[in-house]
Amino acid sequence: MKSRGNKAVRYAVVGLGHIAQVAVLPGFKNPKNSELVALVSADPEKQQKLAQQYNVERVYSYERYDECLSQGIDAVYIALPNHLHRDYSIRALMAGCRAEHAHVPRRASQCSCVRRASTALA
């Protein structure tokens, strides 16, 4: 993960479904050491509603995820279906970001793939 010293970790939340709305985004209402700076989703209406609710200026489609990662993001919170975690995690790691999961994939092949990529990049 990129070094930030004592500054807040800048997060992007990827996926704005039910899990993100009830378990992830509320944690950014009163952050102590983190800042929600970007949202990634395919739903423009949901993006705008949640961006306004959480005071987030930057929103991206899934097609623009790599662009999001290049815009000063330190970590991503992946709130997508499990089968998508591997791809989005590896892309985050390759961009020098930390990847966190709203629900950790149970499939060993996905977990081991992310672990191997993380170890290789460390």
Secondary structure, DSSP 8 states (H G I E B T S, - for coil): ----TTS-EEEEEE--SHHIIIIIGGGGSS-SSEEEEEEE-S-HHHHHHHHHHTT--EEE-GGGHHHHHTTT--EEEE-S-HHHHHHHHHHHHHTT-EEEESS----HHHHHHHHHHHHHH-
